[in-house]
Amino acid sequence: MLSRTADSLYWTGRYMERADFLARILEAAVRLAALPTRDDAAQPAWAGALASSGMKGAFDAGGRTVSEKSVREFLAFAADNPTSIKACLTRARTNARSVRTALTIELWEAINGAFNGLNELGQPTRRDDFVGYLDFVKATALAVEGAASRTMLRNDAYWFLRLGMALERADNTARLLDVKYHLLLPPGERVGGQLDYFQWTTLLREVSALTAYRWVYRGSVRPWLVADLLVLNRQMPRSLASCQGMIVSYLERLATDYGRRGPAQRLASAHLARFNAARIEDIFQSGLHEYIQAFLKENNALGAAISDQYLA
């Protein structure tokens, strides 16, 4: 496969996953901001959504101040945000169109339908309409993933598409967990209090993991158990360990297809080995924030290795 084709498939996967992630963090911010608390309690919810997106610098550079309206507009629609929901779905469709012959009809229609549906919805301003917009984005992401899983041949095109999704998902889960652990709880609110509990529960809802948490831990929501589920539990499809396992699997499939292994396979395998040896007690003792920041650096380095090996 040409590196240009591989690159387009890889980024189609990443952009679709990022659009879904942005919809989820905005939905969570809407939930948290609607809580009947102090007048200024909604502010951390929107600041947390912005921090989770990794685009706070670009937001501040535009002279904006944090509010529901400004964060919603910036993360969902803004023309000067290259990773807004609208920009991600537009870029996913552009990349997919450039490799149309590598996709099944069903997958192309799911991606193209997401783009067309977004234009039909426009830019809703009412909160209820905006929640409907986010539901549409999440549904289209599921449709794209389902079409890929059910209709594509298990060849290099599929592995590159899934590789992009897995790498992006790992990055997103790490950012969500880090932001909740450090930024969301307003000053004066008690750790372990009602708001703290609701925020951790909302985080689990955000990554479709609340039911899974109850199945695994069978108790109330506790921060270290949420971290255990989203960092180390290989059964949880959005956990860092699960994403890393998928990345290793997809890279090994590519190594088999191309008849050689390279730096990307070795780096991914080394990362997975560290997950297999980790314990959540040790992670909390050394610092969850520090652990996640180290993971994000490793994930970025792995993305660069993949790009150098396959996409350049």
Secondary structure as GFF3:
##gff-version 3
##sequence-region A 1 312
A	DSSP	alpha_helix	3	33	.	.	.	ID=ss1
A	DSSP	alpha_helix	42	53	.	.	.	ID=ss2
A	DSSP	alpha_helix	56	61	.	.	.	ID=ss3
A	DSSP	alpha_helix	68	76	.	.	.	ID=ss4
A	DSSP	alpha_helix	85	98	.	.	.	ID=ss5
A	DSSP	three_ten_helix	100	102	.	.	.	ID=ss6
A	DSSP	alpha_helix	105	121	.	.	.	ID=ss7
A	DSSP	alpha_helix	127	151	.	.	.	ID=ss8
A	DSSP	alpha_helix	156	182	.	.	.	ID=ss9
A	DSSP	alpha_helix	194	206	.	.	.	ID=ss10
A	DSSP	alpha_helix	210	217	.	.	.	ID=ss11
A	DSSP	alpha_helix	223	231	.	.	.	ID=ss12
A	DSSP	alpha_helix	240	258	.	.	.	ID=ss13
A	DSSP	alpha_helix	263	277	.	.	.	ID=ss14
A	DSSP	alpha_helix	280	286	.	.	.	ID=ss15
A	DSSP	alpha_helix	288	306	.	.	.	ID=ss16
A	DSSP	pi_helix	307	311	.	.	.	ID=ss17
###
